[in-house]
């Protein structure tokens, strides 16, 4: 399996492209922008975007969908019924998706203030805006950040330290580094 | 993207380099493989999608390289010269750097969490949105650098200088600082406390 990072200037966000070593149907997570770099990654690796996974419905993580759907016939998976007016397959926590042979564990991150999904594929964890390297992801209101702090601690407390964290913004990390140094876990 | 396949050796959790089912510690013909990997680093301008975690490198010049989406975690670098290089979306977690030069580098979205730095020089660099959480740094300098949005939370800094730096949104929460200089830097725009944790 291969996973590529695509950085977008739209909200300085990260999108991720995941597919098999041999090409074929692939997954894009949080496409904030469908830019030339992402198109080249898809085409040069003989991928076809069949699945779009959305961690949460914020534009820096969704706006690439419009262009993506003009090029590829893909299904959107999200916690919301629609994203930018496009219907989605609403995913529920605990679901184990099998997307063109790639197994995706869906974890829910729901508080009163926000709803988000976390996707685990093998040893990769795609955390969207709720966990970044050394922080609680994209800064929001104090209420949301307090809620996030409680939920993050319980969600990731027992997770394997070797799992890599791929956030919606900023550098990648590992669960080990987050448990050791992220002030929210200390 | 670097490999995320764990080493086949019983009990080992290290990730493997491309094309191998064992990590650098347990790979067959280890010296030969590492020598070839270091030659690859020297010969190529672009170092991308590599996993060379646990490598130990001494006295190699890696000037003006583009290191993109690479994993060098749990490694040891001694007397290295990264002058003029770009490090993007890469992992250097829990590594050791002794007497390494990072002058005039561009370091973006790169993670050094838990690493140890001794006698290292990051002067004149753009170090944006990168993670130095939990590092232990001694006798190091980041002078004349842009450290916008980079984090040093829970770090231990001893004899470290940040002279004439942009420290806007640079996060030093929970850090221990001894003989650290922020002279001529906008340290009032850095974060030393978190309101939520006050």
Interface residues (C-beta under 8 A of the other chain):
Chain A: X1 X2 X3 X4 X5 X7 X12 X122 X123 X124 X133 X134 X135 X142 X145 X146 X149 X162 X164 X169 X170 X171 X172 X173 X174 X176 X177 X180 X181 X182 X183 X186
Chain B: X1 X4 X6 X13 X69 X73 X89 X91 X93 X94 X109 X110 X111 X113 X114 X129 X130 X131 X133 X134 X151 X153 X154 X171 X173 X174 X194 X195 X196 X197
